[in-house]
């Protein structure tokens, strides 16, 4: 069932301008798949979907053509520069605020980079919670974004 659903997701996002997880869940429902937001979120992460700009000036989900080559240093920096608004750290937690609908793409990049200080991320629409291995890692984590822990 999962492989069929993920194949349908790929088909849906290639044929439609899907901007949110809710829109994707609704499109899947119309195709006969009963899904929760958590299921859609897991599929997005597993399929390594990314958000790309569309003609309307917003972002839509897209399927990367070459999974092994999608995160160049330039793309990493551009994703952070274009999306991350602020970063605050406290203890071993970091909270990033992003432009609307870009948090999942930024969280994906953070997960993709496999920085040793990051234990995990949780992304909403415009907010990401990152759990760090220890409070002392906050400066290292912040340095990836050219923020100094503000």
LINFENMO-V576180 format. One record per residue. N is the residue number from 0. RES is the residue in three letters. SS is DSSP state (H for helix, E for strand, L for the rest). D_CENTER is the distance of its C-alpha to the mean C-alpha in whole Angstrom. Layout:
N;RES;SS;D_CENTER / N;RES;SS;D_CENTER
This chain:
0;UNK;L;24 / 1;UNK;H;20 / 2;UNK;H;21 / 3;UNK;H;22 / 4;UNK;H;20 / 5;UNK;H;17 / 6;UNK;H;20 / 7;UNK;H;20 / 8;UNK;H;16 / 9;UNK;H;16 / 10;UNK;H;20 / 11;UNK;H;18 / 12;UNK;H;16 / 13;UNK;H;18 / 14;UNK;H;21 / 15;UNK;L;19 / 16;UNK;L;17 / 17;UNK;L;14 / 18;UNK;L;12 / 19;UNK;L;11 / 20;UNK;H;11 / 21;UNK;H;15 / 22;UNK;H;16 / 23;UNK;H;15 / 24;UNK;H;17 / 25;UNK;H;20 / 26;UNK;H;20 / 27;UNK;H;20 / 28;UNK;H;22 / 29;UNK;H;24 / 30;UNK;L;24 / 31;UNK;L;26 / 32;UNK;L;23 / 33;UNK;L;23 / 34;UNK;L;19 / 35;UNK;L;18 / 36;UNK;H;14 / 37;UNK;H;14 / 38;UNK;H;15 / 39;UNK;H;13 / 40;UNK;H;10 / 41;UNK;H;11 / 42;UNK;H;12 / 43;UNK;H;8 / 44;UNK;H;8 / 45;UNK;H;11 / 46;UNK;L;11 / 47;UNK;L;9 / 48;UNK;L;8 / 49;UNK;E;7 / 50;UNK;E;8 / 51;UNK;E;11 / 52;UNK;E;14 / 53;UNK;L;17 / 54;UNK;L;20 / 55;UNK;L;20 / 56;UNK;L;18 / 57;UNK;L;15 / 58;UNK;E;12 / 59;UNK;E;12 / 60;UNK;E;10 / 61;UNK;E;12 / 62;UNK;L;13 / 63;UNK;L;13 / 64;UNK;L;17 / 65;UNK;L;17 / 66;UNK;H;15 / 67;UNK;H;17 / 68;UNK;H;17 / 69;UNK;L;13 / 70;UNK;L;13 / 71;UNK;L;16 / 72;UNK;H;17 / 73;UNK;H;17 / 74;UNK;H;14 / 75;UNK;H;12 / 76;UNK;H;15 / 77;UNK;H;14 / 78;UNK;H;10 / 79;UNK;H;11 / 80;UNK;H;15 / 81;UNK;H;13 / 82;UNK;H;11 / 83;UNK;E;12 / 84;UNK;E;15 / 85;UNK;E;16 / 86;UNK;E;16 / 87;UNK;E;18 / 88;UNK;E;19 / 89;UNK;E;22 / 90;UNK;L;23 / 91;UNK;L;21 / 92;UNK;E;18 / 93;UNK;E;16 / 94;UNK;E;14 / 95;UNK;E;12 / 96;UNK;E;12 / 97;UNK;E;11 / 98;UNK;L;12 / 99;UNK;L;12 / 100;UNK;L;9 / 101;UNK;L;7 / 102;UNK;H;5 / 103;UNK;H;2 / 104;UNK;H;3 / 105;UNK;H;5 / 106;UNK;H;4 / 107;UNK;H;4 / 108;UNK;H;7 / 109;UNK;H;8 / 110;UNK;H;9 / 111;UNK;H;10 / 112;UNK;H;12 / 113;UNK;L;14 / 114;UNK;L;16 / 115;UNK;L;19 / 116;UNK;L;18 / 117;UNK;E;15 / 118;UNK;E;16 / 119;UNK;E;12 / 120;UNK;E;9 / 121;UNK;E;9 / 122;UNK;E;7 / 123;UNK;L;9 / 124;UNK;L;9 / 125;UNK;L;10 / 126;UNK;E;10 / 127;UNK;E;9 / 128;UNK;E;12 / 129;UNK;E;12 / 130;UNK;E;16 / 131;UNK;E;18 / 132;UNK;L;21 / 133;UNK;L;23 / 134;UNK;H;24 / 135;UNK;H;25 / 136;UNK;H;22 / 137;UNK;H;20 / 138;UNK;H;22 / 139;UNK;H;21 / 140;UNK;H;17 / 141;UNK;H;18 / 142;UNK;H;19 / 143;UNK;L;16 / 144;UNK;L;16 / 145;UNK;L;19 / 146;UNK;L;19 / 147;UNK;L;22 / 148;UNK;L;21 / 149;UNK;L;22
